[in-house]
Amino acid sequence: MKYQNEGGVSLKQAFDLLRSASVVPVIDLQQLLNAVIFNYLIGNNDAHGKNFSLLYRDGQISLAPFYDLLCTVYYSELSPKMAMKIGGKYKPDEVYARHFEKFAVETGLSKPMVLKQVAVIAGKIIGSFDGIEAEMPASSKLIAFIRERVERFKAQIV
């Protein structure tokens, strides 16, 4: 049950777990927020609870490094629904700034801080494309696809 709609973990549950278990909750909560935003913006609909793990080292718990970060919406044969809801929505095309505000409330985060971080992450994603396109010209269609998604969403919040 890795998908929320199948009984898997929700984002609220993930944030609550970090608050109660992490030895560095402020850092881990920020990292999880960044991952949620990044996955949404790049179109990773398969960002499910099993992709977020905890490290147990010397009796201390912290958020593990992220993996499986990819754009799934580019591939029409993959699910158009997100694995975890953002602001009550599973369909990424139905998510707007107000849904990130609802997500902030649900997860106990500040609405202005979440929206500010969406803009920051969006800017970093867009800023990273020039180097990638020069090194890997074959990726230009995927980059254009992600760039358009990110710029469209960023325009809502700036």
DRENTOR-999521 format. One line per field, with one value per residue (C-alpha): residue in three letters; z, y, x; residue number from 1; chain. Coordinates in pm, 1 decimal. Layout:
# DRENTOR-999521
residu	ALA / ...
w	Z / ...
v	Y / ...
u	X / ...
num	NUM / ...
chaine	A / ...
# end
This chain:
# DRENTOR-999521
residu	MET / LYS / TYR / GLN / ASN / GLU / GLY / GLY / VAL / SER / LEU / LYS / GLN / ALA / PHE / ASP / LEU / LEU / ARG / SER / ALA / SER / VAL / VAL / PRO / VAL / ILE / ASP / LEU / GLN / GLN / LEU / LEU / ASN / ALA / VAL / ILE / PHE / ASN / TYR / LEU / ILE / GLY / ASN / ASN / ASP / ALA / HIS / GLY / LYS / ASN / PHE / SER / LEU / LEU / TYR / ARG / ASP / GLY / GLN / ILE / SER / LEU / ALA / PRO / PHE / TYR / ASP / LEU / LEU / CYS / THR / VAL / TYR / TYR / SER / GLU / LEU / SER / PRO / LYS / MET / ALA / MET / LYS / ILE / GLY / GLY / LYS / TYR / LYS / PRO / ASP / GLU / VAL / TYR / ALA / ARG / HIS / PHE / GLU / LYS / PHE / ALA / VAL / GLU / THR / GLY / LEU / SER / LYS / PRO / MET / VAL / LEU / LYS / GLN / VAL / ALA / VAL / ILE / ALA / GLY / LYS / ILE / ILE / GLY / SER / PHE / ASP / GLY / ILE / GLU / ALA / GLU / MET / PRO / ALA / SER / SER / LYS / LEU / ILE / ALA / PHE / ILE / ARG / GLU / ARG / VAL / GLU / ARG / PHE / LYS / ALA / GLN / ILE / VAL
w	0.0 / -115.9 / -267.0 / -41.9 / -217.7 / -148.2 / 223.7 / 204.8 / 395.4 / 341.7 / 344.1 / 676.6 / 826.4 / 686.5 / 832.9 / 1166.4 / 1181.7 / 1123.1 / 1396.0 / 1646.7 / 1542.1 / 1387.6 / 1596.2 / 1362.4 / 1279.5 / 1154.3 / 894.2 / 799.9 / 768.6 / 535.3 / 326.9 / 300.2 / 201.0 / -67.2 / -198.0 / -213.0 / -404.1 / -635.9 / -715.0 / -788.8 / -1007.8 / -1218.0 / -1253.5 / -1043.8 / -985.7 / -843.5 / -532.1 / -280.5 / 86.9 / 25.3 / -149.1 / 179.4 / 428.0 / 768.0 / 861.6 / 1194.7 / 1296.0 / 1644.3 / 1787.2 / 1612.4 / 1341.1 / 1048.8 / 698.7 / 442.8 / 115.5 / -162.8 / -465.2 / -757.0 / -856.1 / -1214.3 / -1437.2 / -1480.6 / -1636.8 / -1951.8 / -2021.5 / -2119.1 / -2031.6 / -1661.9 / -1410.0 / -1436.1 / -1060.8 / -790.6 / -535.4 / -247.9 / -235.1 / -222.0 / -69.5 / -130.6 / -498.4 / -669.9 / -1020.9 / -1069.5 / -1319.7 / -1044.3 / -799.1 / -758.6 / -505.3 / -279.3 / -263.2 / -142.0 / 121.8 / 226.0 / 228.7 / 456.8 / 704.7 / 692.3 / 763.3 / 1023.9 / 808.8 / 740.4 / 423.9 / 325.2 / 388.1 / 172.0 / -116.8 / -89.3 / -101.2 / -410.9 / -583.9 / -464.2 / -581.7 / -912.9 / -969.9 / -892.6 / -1132.3 / -1415.8 / -1341.1 / -1368.5 / -1724.4 / -1916.8 / -1803.5 / -1860.9 / -2213.3 / -2308.8 / -2169.8 / -2286.3 / -2593.7 / -2625.0 / -2311.0 / -2463.1 / -2511.6 / -2153.1 / -2025.2 / -2230.1 / -2088.8 / -1726.5 / -1781.8 / -1907.5 / -1605.7 / -1358.7 / -1518.9 / -1539.8 / -1172.3 / -1062.7 / -1240.6 / -1001.5 / -688.8 / -786.7
v	0.0 / 263.5 / 499.7 / 718.0 / 624.1 / 255.9 / 318.0 / 433.0 / 723.7 / 1081.0 / 1389.7 / 1491.5 / 1157.6 / 1192.9 / 1541.0 / 1430.3 / 1134.3 / 1357.3 / 1596.4 / 1313.4 / 1092.2 / 1302.7 / 1424.5 / 1724.8 / 1792.1 / 2149.3 / 2034.9 / 1719.7 / 1902.2 / 2157.1 / 1879.4 / 1692.4 / 2013.3 / 2073.8 / 1719.0 / 1756.0 / 2083.3 / 1950.1 / 1632.5 / 1832.2 / 2086.2 / 1835.0 / 1612.5 / 1311.9 / 1158.8 / 845.0 / 1017.6 / 778.8 / 712.0 / 437.5 / 692.5 / 878.3 / 683.4 / 729.6 / 660.5 / 496.7 / 573.6 / 534.3 / 530.3 / 855.8 / 899.8 / 1141.6 / 1170.9 / 962.2 / 1106.9 / 1115.7 / 889.9 / 804.3 / 1171.2 / 1177.7 / 1331.4 / 1069.2 / 1297.5 / 1319.5 / 956.3 / 926.1 / 555.3 / 627.7 / 730.7 / 1089.4 / 1090.0 / 1183.3 / 914.1 / 1155.2 / 1439.0 / 1801.2 / 2016.3 / 1749.9 / 1696.2 / 1390.0 / 1539.7 / 1775.3 / 1991.6 / 2069.1 / 2192.5 / 2568.5 / 2794.5 / 2765.3 / 2387.6 / 2441.0 / 2673.2 / 2398.4 / 2151.1 / 2391.7 / 2401.0 / 2021.8 / 1963.6 / 2237.0 / 2463.8 / 2836.3 / 2922.1 / 3214.9 / 3004.5 / 2718.7 / 2950.2 / 3127.3 / 2790.4 / 2689.6 / 3001.6 / 2930.3 / 2568.3 / 2670.2 / 2923.3 / 2666.9 / 2415.1 / 2667.1 / 2791.8 / 2441.9 / 2379.5 / 2571.1 / 2346.4 / 2031.2 / 2127.5 / 2201.6 / 1869.1 / 1653.2 / 1798.9 / 1485.5 / 1591.8 / 1918.7 / 1801.1 / 1681.5 / 2000.4 / 2212.2 / 2011.0 / 2056.0 / 2422.4 / 2498.1 / 2321.4 / 2504.3 / 2846.7 / 2804.2 / 2718.8 / 2979.5 / 3249.3 / 3175.1 / 3249.7 / 3532.1
u	0.0 / 243.5 / -17.0 / -229.9 / -555.4 / -474.3 / -425.4 / -64.0 / 82.1 / -37.1 / 182.0 / 26.9 / 129.9 / 482.7 / 526.5 / 376.7 / 615.8 / 916.9 / 804.0 / 781.6 / 1074.4 / 1350.8 / 1643.2 / 1664.2 / 1297.4 / 1345.6 / 1598.3 / 1407.4 / 1074.3 / 1234.7 / 1391.5 / 1061.6 / 884.2 / 1147.8 / 1099.7 / 720.6 / 753.0 / 1025.2 / 829.7 / 514.7 / 690.7 / 884.0 / 577.0 / 675.5 / 332.4 / 492.9 / 633.9 / 476.4 / 535.7 / 790.3 / 1015.4 / 1054.1 / 1261.4 / 1416.3 / 1776.6 / 1851.3 / 2211.3 / 2349.8 / 1998.6 / 1905.2 / 1644.7 / 1660.2 / 1522.6 / 1710.5 / 1840.9 / 1584.5 / 1578.2 / 1349.3 / 1308.1 / 1182.6 / 919.0 / 647.6 / 384.3 / 595.7 / 507.8 / 140.9 / 124.2 / 192.7 / -72.7 / -196.8 / -270.7 / -23.7 / 59.3 / -9.9 / -262.1 / -158.0 / -428.7 / -691.2 / -604.2 / -460.2 / -457.0 / -161.7 / -350.8 / -603.1 / -337.6 / -306.6 / -137.6 / -444.0 / -390.2 / -34.5 / -181.1 / -424.6 / -135.6 / 55.3 / -232.5 / -275.0 / 93.3 / 134.5 / 349.8 / 324.6 / 128.7 / 356.4 / 667.4 / 538.1 / 445.9 / 780.9 / 958.5 / 758.9 / 892.4 / 1248.1 / 1244.1 / 1083.4 / 1360.1 / 1629.1 / 1475.2 / 1455.2 / 1806.2 / 1949.8 / 1832.5 / 2099.0 / 2381.6 / 2180.8 / 2076.0 / 2436.0 / 2561.5 / 2271.0 / 2097.3 / 1881.4 / 1697.1 / 1572.9 / 1210.2 / 1182.0 / 1343.5 / 1101.8 / 811.3 / 926.1 / 1018.3 / 666.8 / 509.5 / 731.3 / 689.4 / 310.7 / 283.0 / 537.9 / 334.9 / 44.2 / 243.1 / 478.6
num	1 / 2 / 3 / 4 / 5 / 6 / 7 / 8 / 9 / 10 / 11 / 12 / 13 / 14 / 15 / 16 / 17 / 18 / 19 / 20 / 21 / 22 / 23 / 24 / 25 / 26 / 27 / 28 / 29 / 30 / 31 / 32 / 33 / 34 / 35 / 36 / 37 / 38 / 39 / 40 / 41 / 42 / 43 / 44 / 45 / 46 / 47 / 48 / 49 / 50 / 51 / 52 / 53 / 54 / 55 / 56 / 57 / 58 / 59 / 60 / 61 / 62 / 63 / 64 / 65 / 66 / 67 / 68 / 69 / 70 / 71 / 72 / 73 / 74 / 75 / 76 / 77 / 78 / 79 / 80 / 81 / 82 / 83 / 84 / 85 / 86 / 87 / 88 / 89 / 90 / 91 / 92 / 93 / 94 / 95 / 96 / 97 / 98 / 99 / 100 / 101 / 102 / 103 / 104 / 105 / 106 / 107 / 108 / 109 / 110 / 111 / 112 / 113 / 114 / 115 / 116 / 117 / 118 / 119 / 120 / 121 / 122 / 123 / 124 / 125 / 126 / 127 / 128 / 129 / 130 / 131 / 132 / 133 / 134 / 135 / 136 / 137 / 138 / 139 / 140 / 141 / 142 / 143 / 144 / 145 / 146 / 147 / 148 / 149 / 150 / 151 / 152 / 153 / 154 / 155 / 156 / 157 / 158
chaine	A / A / A / A / A / A / A / A / A / A / A / A / A / A / A / A / A / A / A / A / A / A / A / A / A / A / A / A / A / A / A / A / A / A / A / A / A / A / A / A / A / A / A / A / A / A / A / A / A / A / A / A / A / A / A / A / A / A / A / A / A / A / A / A / A / A / A / A / A / A / A / A / A / A / A / A / A / A / A / A / A / A / A / A / A / A / A / A / A / A / A / A / A / A / A / A / A / A / A / A / A / A / A / A / A / A / A / A / A / A / A / A / A / A / A / A / A / A / A / A / A / A / A / A / A / A / A / A / A / A / A / A / A / A / A / A / A / A / A / A / A / A / A / A / A / A / A / A / A / A / A / A / A / A / A / A / A / A
# end
